[in-house]
Amino acid sequence: MSIPEKTPEGIAHMRESCAIAATVLAKLKEHVSPGITTYDLDQIAKGLIASYGARSADYGYQIGSRRFPAYICVSVNEEVVHGIGNLRRILRDGDIVSLDVTVEYNGYIGDNAITVPVGRITPALQQLLQVTERALQLGIEQARVNNRIGDISATIQEHVESHGFSVVRDLVGHGVGQSMHEPPEIPNFGRRGTGPKIRPGMTLAIEPMVNAGGYRTKTLADGWTVATTDGSHSAHFEHTVLTTDRGPEILTLPR
């Protein structure tokens, strides 16, 4: 398996695209409140992405004959990822919503996600968000040169399961660059010391997807939205990370 390593020019472009993605996500998060629809959030993101001269890497993304119809992924409560904005889906106090923003700028992709509380949420949901975000931080710390991808995977799994939650197994993190999905795959479960060796210049989208219940998922009738099989809530946090000899560097930080 050939894993792309970015040139200095490619890394410079990645910094730009990732900064835009992160800035859009930070500004979009401010609009989350009870009463807003997921379609509203999608359209706000559309405008923000365009304002930076970027384009949505989600819109029109093709799998087989299907094209993704929205500008970002907006996934509510039991929806894990790939939710499509809908005027009939109104956010309510106590919900959680995952916002996944992926942009293309000058031929390179920036990818990041966050799960946001809507109004006041229960302590159990607050813990789900905290554990998932911490799992991302711990996974990033393992993205060190000469470690292996399995070190990231195992660290995430161990942290999540130690708190009684489960990691989604049907979906994985991934390399990212001139394409949204590049090698290597980065599962959120696995064994230390396994998988490809981490080298300098890799750009990795690390993204724990964590369920309050079981790990099984299903795809809904729209053909895109992935939800928990048991109806439990799910959280999703993601950063694009550059591997360097000095340690991992998070690229998806707002300007």
Secondary structure, 3 states (H helix, E strand, C coil): CCCCCCCHHHHHHHHHHHHHHHHHHHHHHCCCCCCCEHHHHHHHHHHHHHHCCCEECCCCCEECCEECCCCCEEEECCEEECCCCCCCCECCCCCEEEEEEEEEECCEEEEEEEEEECCCCCHHHHHHHHHHHHHHHHHHHCCCCCCEHHHHHHHHHHHHHHCCCEECCCCCEEECCCCCCEEEEECCCCCCCCCCECCCCCEEEECCEEECCCCCEEECCCCCCEEECCCCCEEECEEEEECCCCCCEECCCCC
